[in-house]
């Protein structure tokens, strides 16, 4: 980055009103502070204070249009690419403001990777989909790419299914395999945080279950944030749940506690 973003421990003060404050882990990887996001002066997210904890999975849940995807995109500066976006407040990554003018947004997006709702593999081979990022930004030498591709596919629980067909088009994969390939593509960039925007919504139940199992494994190595309108998915994969309604954070805490308090009407589309 143009300005180094250190790995120093983030501010450990408890979020006001957080029911999990006493039991939470020590380090917050990401923090939203009094964050408000508007598009053409229409608020999408309002006055959100939220901590995302290191090596845990946090689910952002709520009905369609509640602001969860907008909040997710703010965590790696994708909203600024959209017309009419205005934001106040701050997003801190390891204590540094990712919207500081001296911070390189490309580096933010490398360290805070994103996987979208609909699988979007490149029209390239399976191998080239994973190798494309590190080759393009010169973060890995050509001689290192085969091992990096294999390790990324293994971490995405896809290697055993594609190891003998790496030259095949990524578009020949099933929907669930394509989504895991997109996760492998993000992993190849060596991120510290992985953002997942409703990664199972376009998949059949078996493929969705495979993604959920993958998320549970990934949080041992990465910090995970997943946007979902499905409380059952959040219960399966998340350590913490943040509930949004009409752009406002209405509840946050450890998963079991939030699910006990949850109004089912908040999750109806």
QUIVENNOR-V814030 format. One record per residue. N is the residue number from 1. SS is DSSP state (~ for helix, > for strand, _ for the rest). PHI is phi in whole degrees, 0 to 359 (NA if undefined). NEAR is the number of other C-alpha atoms within 8 Angstrom. Layout:
BEGIN
n->N ss->SS phi->PHI near->NEAR
n->N ss->SS phi->PHI near->NEAR
END
This chain:
BEGIN
n->1 ss->_ phi->NA near->8
n->2 ss->_ phi->297 near->6
n->3 ss->_ phi->239 near->7
n->4 ss->_ phi->296 near->6
n->5 ss->_ phi->255 near->8
n->6 ss->_ phi->283 near->7
n->7 ss->_ phi->264 near->5
n->8 ss->_ phi->296 near->6
n->9 ss->_ phi->298 near->10
n->10 ss->_ phi->287 near->10
n->11 ss->_ phi->307 near->7
n->12 ss->_ phi->260 near->8
n->13 ss->_ phi->294 near->4
n->14 ss->_ phi->290 near->7
n->15 ss->_ phi->296 near->9
n->16 ss->_ phi->300 near->4
n->17 ss->_ phi->80 near->4
n->18 ss->_ phi->288 near->10
n->19 ss->_ phi->289 near->8
n->20 ss->_ phi->260 near->9
n->21 ss->_ phi->302 near->9
n->22 ss->_ phi->289 near->6
n->23 ss->_ phi->255 near->5
n->24 ss->_ phi->290 near->7
n->25 ss->_ phi->296 near->7
n->26 ss->_ phi->289 near->6
n->27 ss->_ phi->255 near->10
n->28 ss->> phi->261 near->15
n->29 ss->> phi->284 near->14
n->30 ss->> phi->231 near->13
n->31 ss->> phi->219 near->12
n->32 ss->> phi->260 near->13
n->33 ss->> phi->235 near->12
n->34 ss->> phi->41 near->11
n->35 ss->> phi->274 near->15
n->36 ss->> phi->234 near->13
n->37 ss->> phi->234 near->12
n->38 ss->> phi->235 near->13
n->39 ss->> phi->238 near->11
n->40 ss->_ phi->52 near->7
n->41 ss->_ phi->70 near->7
n->42 ss->> phi->264 near->6
n->43 ss->> phi->291 near->10
n->44 ss->> phi->252 near->13
n->45 ss->> phi->223 near->16
n->46 ss->> phi->231 near->11
n->47 ss->> phi->52 near->10
n->48 ss->> phi->270 near->12
n->49 ss->> phi->241 near->11
n->50 ss->> phi->206 near->8
n->51 ss->> phi->248 near->10
n->52 ss->> phi->250 near->12
n->53 ss->> phi->268 near->15
n->54 ss->_ phi->302 near->10
n->55 ss->_ phi->54 near->10
n->56 ss->_ phi->229 near->14
n->57 ss->> phi->256 near->16
n->58 ss->> phi->245 near->14
n->59 ss->> phi->257 near->14
n->60 ss->> phi->262 near->13
n->61 ss->> phi->235 near->16
n->62 ss->_ phi->153 near->15
n->63 ss->_ phi->289 near->11
n->64 ss->_ phi->304 near->7
n->65 ss->_ phi->85 near->6
n->66 ss->_ phi->277 near->13
n->67 ss->_ phi->108 near->14
n->68 ss->~ phi->293 near->14
n->69 ss->~ phi->290 near->8
n->70 ss->~ phi->298 near->10
n->71 ss->~ phi->297 near->9
n->72 ss->~ phi->300 near->13
n->73 ss->~ phi->293 near->10
n->74 ss->~ phi->292 near->10
n->75 ss->_ phi->288 near->10
n->76 ss->_ phi->224 near->13
n->77 ss->_ phi->67 near->13
n->78 ss->_ phi->278 near->9
n->79 ss->~ phi->297 near->9
n->80 ss->~ phi->292 near->8
n->81 ss->~ phi->277 near->6
n->82 ss->_ phi->262 near->7
n->83 ss->_ phi->294 near->6
n->84 ss->_ phi->78 near->8
n->85 ss->> phi->280 near->11
n->86 ss->> phi->225 near->10
n->87 ss->> phi->222 near->8
n->88 ss->> phi->235 near->8
n->89 ss->> phi->88 near->10
n->90 ss->> phi->213 near->11
n->91 ss->> phi->236 near->14
n->92 ss->> phi->253 near->12
n->93 ss->> phi->241 near->12
n->94 ss->_ phi->53 near->13
n->95 ss->_ phi->88 near->12
n->96 ss->> phi->254 near->8
n->97 ss->> phi->286 near->9
n->98 ss->_ phi->288 near->13
n->99 ss->_ phi->260 near->8
n->100 ss->_ phi->302 near->6
n->101 ss->_ phi->303 near->5
n->102 ss->_ phi->274 near->6
n->103 ss->_ phi->272 near->13
n->104 ss->_ phi->279 near->10
n->105 ss->~ phi->297 near->9
n->106 ss->~ phi->295 near->6
n->107 ss->~ phi->291 near->9
n->108 ss->~ phi->302 near->13
n->109 ss->~ phi->287 near->11
n->110 ss->~ phi->285 near->10
n->111 ss->~ phi->280 near->11
n->112 ss->> phi->237 near->13
n->113 ss->> phi->281 near->15
n->114 ss->> phi->227 near->11
n->115 ss->> phi->236 near->13
n->116 ss->_ phi->267 near->10
n->117 ss->_ phi->299 near->11
n->118 ss->_ phi->263 near->8
n->119 ss->_ phi->306 near->11
n->120 ss->_ phi->227 near->8
n->121 ss->_ phi->297 near->12
n->122 ss->_ phi->289 near->7
n->123 ss->_ phi->283 near->7
n->124 ss->_ phi->228 near->10
n->125 ss->> phi->291 near->11
n->126 ss->~ phi->303 near->14
n->127 ss->~ phi->300 near->9
n->128 ss->~ phi->292 near->8
n->129 ss->~ phi->301 near->14
n->130 ss->~ phi->280 near->14
n->131 ss->~ phi->282 near->13
n->132 ss->~ phi->302 near->8
n->133 ss->~ phi->296 near->11
n->134 ss->~ phi->297 near->12
n->135 ss->~ phi->290 near->12
n->136 ss->~ phi->294 near->7
n->137 ss->_ phi->262 near->6
n->138 ss->_ phi->60 near->7
n->139 ss->_ phi->276 near->7
n->140 ss->_ phi->218 near->8
n->141 ss->_ phi->287 near->8
n->142 ss->~ phi->304 near->7
n->143 ss->~ phi->291 near->5
n->144 ss->~ phi->269 near->8
n->145 ss->~ phi->296 near->12
n->146 ss->~ phi->303 near->8
n->147 ss->~ phi->292 near->7
n->148 ss->~ phi->292 near->10
n->149 ss->~ phi->298 near->12
n->150 ss->~ phi->298 near->9
n->151 ss->~ phi->295 near->8
n->152 ss->~ phi->293 near->13
n->153 ss->~ phi->293 near->12
n->154 ss->~ phi->295 near->10
n->155 ss->~ phi->294 near->10
n->156 ss->_ phi->271 near->12
n->157 ss->_ phi->55 near->9
n->158 ss->_ phi->237 near->12
n->159 ss->~ phi->305 near->10
n->160 ss->~ phi->297 near->7
n->161 ss->~ phi->273 near->6
n->162 ss->~ phi->232 near->9
n->163 ss->_ phi->301 near->7
n->164 ss->_ phi->261 near->5
n->165 ss->_ phi->217 near->7
n->166 ss->_ phi->296 near->9
n->167 ss->_ phi->277 near->7
n->168 ss->_ phi->289 near->8
n->169 ss->> phi->296 near->10
n->170 ss->~ phi->297 near->13
n->171 ss->~ phi->287 near->10
n->172 ss->~ phi->278 near->6
n->173 ss->_ phi->283 near->9
n->174 ss->_ phi->291 near->7
n->175 ss->~ phi->301 near->10
n->176 ss->~ phi->294 near->13
n->177 ss->~ phi->293 near->10
n->178 ss->~ phi->298 near->14
n->179 ss->~ phi->293 near->13
n->180 ss->~ phi->293 near->12
n->181 ss->~ phi->296 near->15
n->182 ss->~ phi->297 near->12
n->183 ss->~ phi->293 near->10
n->184 ss->~ phi->299 near->13
n->185 ss->~ phi->298 near->13
n->186 ss->~ phi->292 near->14
n->187 ss->~ phi->299 near->11
n->188 ss->_ phi->299 near->14
n->189 ss->_ phi->274 near->11
n->190 ss->_ phi->51 near->8
n->191 ss->_ phi->285 near->13
n->192 ss->_ phi->254 near->9
n->193 ss->> phi->232 near->11
n->194 ss->> phi->239 near->14
n->195 ss->> phi->260 near->12
n->196 ss->> phi->234 near->13
n->197 ss->> phi->262 near->13
n->198 ss->_ phi->45 near->11
n->199 ss->_ phi->291 near->14
n->200 ss->_ phi->254 near->10
n->201 ss->_ phi->292 near->8
n->202 ss->_ phi->260 near->8
n->203 ss->_ phi->248 near->10
n->204 ss->_ phi->286 near->8
n->205 ss->~ phi->303 near->6
n->206 ss->~ phi->292 near->7
n->207 ss->~ phi->293 near->12
n->208 ss->~ phi->295 near->12
n->209 ss->~ phi->297 near->8
n->210 ss->~ phi->295 near->9
n->211 ss->~ phi->293 near->12
n->212 ss->~ phi->299 near->11
n->213 ss->~ phi->299 near->9
n->214 ss->~ phi->296 near->10
n->215 ss->~ phi->300 near->11
n->216 ss->~ phi->301 near->11
n->217 ss->~ phi->287 near->8
n->218 ss->~ phi->294 near->10
n->219 ss->_ phi->290 near->12
n->220 ss->_ phi->290 near->8
n->221 ss->_ phi->245 near->7
n->222 ss->_ phi->235 near->13
n->223 ss->> phi->272 near->15
n->224 ss->> phi->244 near->15
n->225 ss->> phi->233 near->14
n->226 ss->> phi->235 near->14
n->227 ss->> phi->267 near->13
n->228 ss->> phi->206 near->14
n->229 ss->_ phi->261 near->11
n->230 ss->_ phi->254 near->9
n->231 ss->~ phi->297 near->10
n->232 ss->~ phi->293 near->6
n->233 ss->~ phi->295 near->9
n->234 ss->~ phi->301 near->13
n->235 ss->~ phi->296 near->10
n->236 ss->~ phi->287 near->7
n->237 ss->~ phi->249 near->11
n->238 ss->_ phi->263 near->13
n->239 ss->_ phi->272 near->10
n->240 ss->> phi->227 near->12
n->241 ss->> phi->233 near->16
n->242 ss->> phi->245 near->13
n->243 ss->> phi->257 near->11
n->244 ss->> phi->244 near->15
n->245 ss->> phi->218 near->12
n->246 ss->_ phi->52 near->9
n->247 ss->_ phi->85 near->12
n->248 ss->> phi->249 near->12
n->249 ss->> phi->281 near->11
n->250 ss->> phi->258 near->8
n->251 ss->> phi->199 near->10
n->252 ss->> phi->202 near->13
n->253 ss->> phi->168 near->13
n->254 ss->> phi->295 near->11
n->255 ss->~ phi->305 near->12
n->256 ss->~ phi->300 near->7
n->257 ss->~ phi->292 near->8
n->258 ss->~ phi->294 near->12
n->259 ss->~ phi->297 near->9
n->260 ss->~ phi->292 near->6
n->261 ss->~ phi->270 near->6
n->262 ss->_ phi->291 near->7
n->263 ss->_ phi->275 near->6
n->264 ss->~ phi->304 near->6
n->265 ss->~ phi->296 near->5
n->266 ss->~ phi->294 near->9
n->267 ss->~ phi->257 near->12
n->268 ss->_ phi->274 near->8
n->269 ss->_ phi->279 near->4
END
